């Protein structure tokens, strides 16, 4: 294996989950050059990974991208996306390949039956392992990797200290010339008494109620860092204005790497089923994950870290979708309304 291509267009979480494939290939074939094809917007999540030789960012020009990839003369393609576009790339390169099983039909079947169907899928990382095996690669031990440059870490620390968020009496030390990240979390980084809250979720039926967050944060008592995209700004303002603890609202204000660096200074994380839940896992953070209309059984729970699943079990309407909705199809939204603060508090306590 001289040079291989890993394809994962996907979303934020999908790309982070693919990081274990990059490391697995390098461990199986020392000296192999791993190239990654992803959307241009997600290049920052990959380009600082020491297991990746080059990142190709897709910006909409398919044929130009294919010409660029052909010049690289890959010997194998690991397709972790399995779409029409990724299939055309495999066909256009004309080399050996392996492709992931997405299990989309199985997810639709689960959503049609609700949780009562009793069907659960293995973690998507295990399915990535099946693809890797076709190229003679064994899935590596350990977790995911998110890598952030040193200068971004320093900027994040300055922002948090300027906002009065406590980071420990001795400050924060950064380990390694590469910055932070990797399978062991943020090397040398320890957030003391800071809780990260990831408010994203794309769909409303994946999101916990803002008033529950206010109660949770006040009862837990730590300083908090709020992370999320612009779609969460209204919820973030409600929480920021309602809590009595120190709160830094980073929602909608920063890019991927800066948001990851801020999350890296947190001691524990509470997150919906969303991309930055996997970023937290890639940073080695203990996580309480909150599940509404989707279920961990789809195969996307936090991988490789201590975590607790918080969900309302026994609802016959759950899961109602493999993705989500803007409103509860049943009108009651019990999957999140019945997920009580005490359950999440107990999850945080159990993380140690």
Secondary structure, DSSP 8 states (H G I E B T S, - for coil): --EEEEE--S-HHHHHHTHHHHHHHHHHSTT-EEEEEEEGGGGGGTTT-TT-SEEEEE-S-HHHHHHHHHTT--SEEEESS-SHHHHHHHHHHTSEEEE----HHHHHHHHHH-GGG------HHHHHHHHHHTTT----SS-----B-HHHHHHHHHHHHHTT----TT-----STT-B-STT-STT---SSEEEEE---SSGGG---HHHHHHHHHHH-SEEEEE--GGGHHHHHHHHHH-SS-EEE-TTTS-HHHHHHHHHT-SEEEEESSHHHHHHHHTT-EEEEEESSS-GGGT-S--SS-EEEEE-TT-TT-S--SS--SS-TTS--HHHHTS-HHHHHHHHHHT-
